[in-house]
Every structure is written in C-alpha cells, then in structure tokens.
Amino acid sequence: MTVSLDRQFFFDTVQHSLFKGSLAPAQIEGMNAIFDYWDANLATADRRWLAYILATAFHETAYTMQPVRETLATSDSRAVEILEAAFAGGRLSWVKTPYWRPDEDGNSWLGRGLVQLTHRRNYEAMSEVTGIDLVARPDRAMEMAPAVTILIEGMLRGSFTSHRLCDHLNEEREDWVNARRIVNGTDRAEKLAGYGQAFLAAIRTEQCGSWT
C-alpha cells in the first residue's frame, strides 16, 4: 500500500482559496511537478514543508507556478533594463551591488526559476545539487525540472540563507512567519505564512494499491 497526495482534492480546494476560482493549465503543471518530486523523494516528510514550498513558489512566481525571470521579463536583457531603472530610481534601496549586471562572460545572475535564484555563488551551489552546470548556463534554472530541484532541495538544505524548513516547522515548533527566513529574511513574511497555511489545508493523502 502506498500513500500519495490527493491531488484532485488539493486542486479543488486551492483554486478557491488561493487562485480566485480557477486554475490555468500552466499552474496545474507547475504544482504537479512539485508533487512529483515530493512523492518520489519526500513522501513521508512533514507535509507542512510541502505547504511552505508551494507557498514560496506561489509568491516568487507571481502565482504562475512556472519558472519565471526576475521582473517577469521575457528576456535577460529586458530584466536587466527594468532592474537598472528601478535601481537608478532608488526603488531597490536594499541592493548594495547590482547583481544582475552581466559579468565578463556576459552572464547575469538575476533571479530565475520557482524561487528566484540570484547571485553567482548560489548558481554554483545549485549546480552541485542539480548536476547541471548553471554557471555556464544560468538560463537552465528556467527549466521546470531544475527549478523544482532548486526550490525544494534549497529550502530543505538551507542553501539560500542557512535557514532550513526543519528549523521552523518541526515537532516542537510551527513558525510560519519566520519560515520566510529560509529564502528572503522577513520580506512579506506574514503574507507567506497565510499562503502556507492555505496550502496545508488542501493537502491530504489517499491510499493507492492494495495490501499484499
């Protein structure tokens, strides 16, 4: 007997609680990719982790559940233009060094994927995790399979900020707000906490197969 996520119940629930009454095929595709990885590698892990992973993707992709480029631009060059304009206009006051500016090889380390992977050091770290040379081809962080691996393994391992899912959601602690520190300090932490709890309410399991 195997136990897996009841996906039909999940989609029926979140389309009303989080997606304004309907789900686009691309949104379903993205969530199914996350579920497939979870079922294959983490099926018995804390389902609160899955809920917060989904909440992070929901927020970081502007609800599309698809790998996106920072600013939602359709090209690196356009994203760089938007970021440069925002930086010059003082709208990115927390940025000390413009990480998006192309390096000597022409690569930009702007945010990509389901979790907005930024900075060369993080692309280097995720190259080890994914088995893909993301330093040579940072655009591959926009592919679904690597993006899912980066999202999930990065949050499990504490690759982004040293904070891990198990630090904030465990047997003794359920801190949905500070779980945001896994990815981006306390930026919109309360909002992410609400998303995580809404996703958790939609997660239930079903039994598949038969006892032998």
N, C-alpha and C positions, 0 to 999 in steps of 0.2 A: 504494500500500500504506500503510495506517495502522496504528499500533501503539497498543493500549489495554490497560488493566488487565484481567488475567484475573480477573474478579470471582468466578466460581464457585470457583476455587482459593482465592482470598482468603477467602471466607466459610466454605468447608470447613475452612480452617486456623484462622482466629481463633475460630471457635465452640468449639474445643477448647482453644486456647492462652490465650484471654482471657475467654471468655463462658461458662465452666463447662458446655460441651457442647451448648448450644442458643442460637439467636438468635431474638428476638422480631421480628415484622414491623416494629415501630417502629425497632428497632435497625438493621435492614437498610435501611429507608427513609432514616434519617439518614446512614448511611455512603454510600449511593448518591448522596445529594445532594452530599456532599463530592466523590465521584468524578466526578460530572457536571461540577462546576465545574472540577475539576482537568483532566479530559480536554478541556474546552472552552478553557481558558486557559493550562494549565501542563503539558501532556502530556509535554514534553521536559525538564522541570525535574528536579532531583535528587529521586529517589524517597525519600530519607531525610527530605526536608522533608515529603512526604506522610505518611510514617510518624509523624513527630512531631506533625503537625497532628491526625492521628487519635488519637494518644495523649493530646493535650491535651483534645480533645473527650470522649474516654473518661473521663478523670479529672474534668473540670469538670462533666459532666452526670450524675455518679454512675452511669456505664456505660450510660445510657439511649440515648445518641447522638441525643437530641432536645433542642431548646432548652428550658432549664429556668430557673426563677426561683431566686435565691439562697435557700438553706434548703430547696429543693424544695417550697415552699409553692404552693398553687393560686391565691393572690391576692396582690397587693402588700400589702394591709393585714395579712394574716396573716404575710407575710415580715417586715414591719416589727415586728410584735409579737414574733416569735421573735428577731430581731436585737436589739431593745431589751432583752429579758430576758437574752440572752447577754451583752450589754454591761454591764448593771447587775450581773450576777453575776461580772464580771471574767474572762469567758471569751474576750474579744476584746481582750486587752491591747495588741495592736499597733495598734489603731484609735485615732487621736487625735481625729478629728472624725467623728461618726456620719453617714456619707454617705447613709445610707438614709432619713433623716428627710425628709418631704415639704417641698418648697420653697414659696415664696409662691403658686405656681401649682398646688400640690397634687401635683407630680411627685416621684417618688422615684427616686434614681439608684443603686438597689441592683443587684446582679448579675443579668444576664439573658443568655440565649442559649446558644451552644455553648462560649463562652469566658468567661462571667460578666463582661460589660461593666459597669463601675462608674464612678461619678463623672460629673458633667455634662460636663466637658471631653472625656472620651472619647466620650460620646454626640455631642458637637459634631463631633469629628474623624471619627467613623464616619458622620455624616450626609453629609459630603463624599465619603466612599468609596462609600457605598451609593446616594447620590442620593435618600435618604429623610430627611425632617426628623424625626430621632429625638429631638430636643429637644422638639418639640411632641408627639410620640407615642413616648415611650420604650418602650411596650409592643410596638411593631413589631419590636424586637430579639428578640422571642419567635417571630417568623415564620421558617420554615426558610430561605427564600432570603436575606433579610438576615443571618440568623445565620451562614450559611455564608460569605458575603462578609466579614463582620466577622472571623470566625475566621481565614480564610485570608489575606486582604489585611492584616489587622492584624499577623499573625505575619511575613509577608513584608516589610512596610514598617517594622517596628519601632514601630508606633503605640502600643503599650501601655507599654513601658519603655525604648524606644530600641534594645533588642537585637533583632536580626533572625535569621531562620533561617540566612541565609548567613554570619552571624558565627560560628556554632558548628558548622555542618555544611557543609563546603566541601572543596575539593581537598586542602588541607593539614591540615585539622582535622576530627575527628569527636568532638565533645564532647557526648555525650548528656545528661550531668548538668547542665552549665551552660546547656544549651539551655532549661532551665526559666526562666532569667532573661528570656526573651522575654515571659513572661506574669506570673510571680509570684516573683521572687527565686530562692531555693533551696528554697522550700516543697515538700517531698516529691519533691525532685529525683531521688533515686535510684530511687524508685518509677516516676516518669515515664520515666526512662531505660529501665527494663526494659520498660515498655509500648511505647515507641517501637521498641525492637529486636524485640519480638514482632510488632508490626505490619509492620515491614520484612521479616521472614522470610516473611510471607504475600503480599508484593507481587511479582508477576511480570507480565510483559506477554505479550500474544498478538497475532499479526498478523491483521488483518482485511482483506477485499477481495483484490484481485489486482493484480499488476504490469501496467502498461499502457505 
